[in-house]
Amino acid sequence: MASNTSLVFAGIAPHPPIMVPEVGREAIDEVRSSINAMASLTERIIRSGAETIVLISPHAPLEARAFVAYDTPKLYGDFAMFRAPAASVQTELNDELLQAITCAAADEGLITLRIPYVELDHGTTVPLYFLQRNGWRGRAVALGYSFVSNEDHIRFGHRIRRAIDKMAYPVAFIASGDLSHRLKPEAPAGYNEDAHFFDEEIVTAIRTGSPRRIIDIDPELRRKAGECGYRSILVALGVAEGAKSSYEVISYEAPFGVGYLVAQLVGSESGYVGTAGAPGAQRVPDTAPLPTLARQVIETFVTDGKVIEVPGNLSELLGTPAACFVSIKTREGDLRGCIGTIQPTRNSLGEELIANAINAATRDPRFPPVRSDELPHLRYSVDVLSPPEPTTIDRLDPKVYGVIVEDDTGLHRGLLLPNLEGIETVSHQIEIASRKAGIRPGASVKLFRFRADRYGEEEPK
């Protein structure tokens, strides 16, 4: 990524509410590829270090001559109109960046109309739902496109990019939009035998890194396709122009006769570089995707019975052998499974995490195996353990150290992680660890302590 830009990622995301488990329920199996691709897209954004995401949706309120921007301190959207009111998203508006976008656009004669206290449309809410569900946390700017010319949409993208580059922190851009709505006779907008050419042209253009092919698409073909993502993509192309491109189709599918595309236009494995001398330049650590990986492992195994491969290009931590515990909890905070290893048993933490995640979901003797209908209601955390060291009672602290209790024979061992709710004293910590090991009260034991770095998902508010 060039050193004079704060744009760290740009991509395209679909927005069918049926992807949301609380909405689609059993039908989500039909869009599993898109759901998994959104997890991958989120991980890339987390790796990029993006602190703010700018989204543009075709379903925001439409103005003939102006682009629109949601203008409320807390951006909120839910799926009540899709019979899932409990599924919702909320994030803080980045007013600084929105103001910069408004001014930059005005310099080119482009109007940005700020609409106060309006809930987010589903074209914004669906991508934001998956970003938050997969571990991204940050502020957002939510926009909608207009009826102005294609060229003005590209110019609006240029002005967004100009505003982004004035920020002293990393920013990502997501174009929300579905492709053709007329790919099958049973498609919601009917069928057109030429509609598939629109999707093929978009997908081919991204795979070959040829944005001009998208800009030059025949308007008549767009009409036949009945698409709703074209102008969002034009804005994204304007944002991405001049950046170090990294075009990739992460996923494309059309199970219901509507084309769903997840793609990357700009990305950087090395994360945020920032403007020269910019204060606050930072990068989300490589450990951020750990609970995201645990979620992918468990959801894939429970729904498809498949074990995912260890991700390529492992970070230094994921590529190093380390013991870990994977914990599964319900949204209410109740434990649903927890299994791990005291010492590394595999060649890398990535392999260790995958094995322990599957075991936590299927082999914890305290619980039945996780069912597919539970998946939308679960949260994940990963504890990465330091090597255990011998210790004594006076060197323990249940808030700082986990403990391993072992009997004199070495045949019975019990472990308790640090900083657990309800564990306030060393004696209580040792008592529970001993009970887990089947060691009788008062028996002679050996003590070991370890630290644990905990990485967990947060419940979207």
Beta strands, then each sheet from edge to edge (+ up, - down):
strand 1: 7-13
strand 2: 52-57
strand 3: 66-71
strand 4: 74-79
strand 5: 84-92
strand 6: 111-116
strand 7: 139-144
strand 8: 171-176
strand 9: 245-253
strand 10: 260-266
strand 11: 323-330
strand 12: 335-340
strand 13: 378-385
strand 14: 389-390
strand 15: 402-407
strand 16: 413-416
strand 17: 445-450
strand 18: 452-456
sheet 1: 6+ 3+ 7- 2- 8- 1- 10+ 9-
sheet 2: 4+ 5-
sheet 3: 12+ 11- 13+ 18-
sheet 4: 14+ 17- 15+ 16-
end
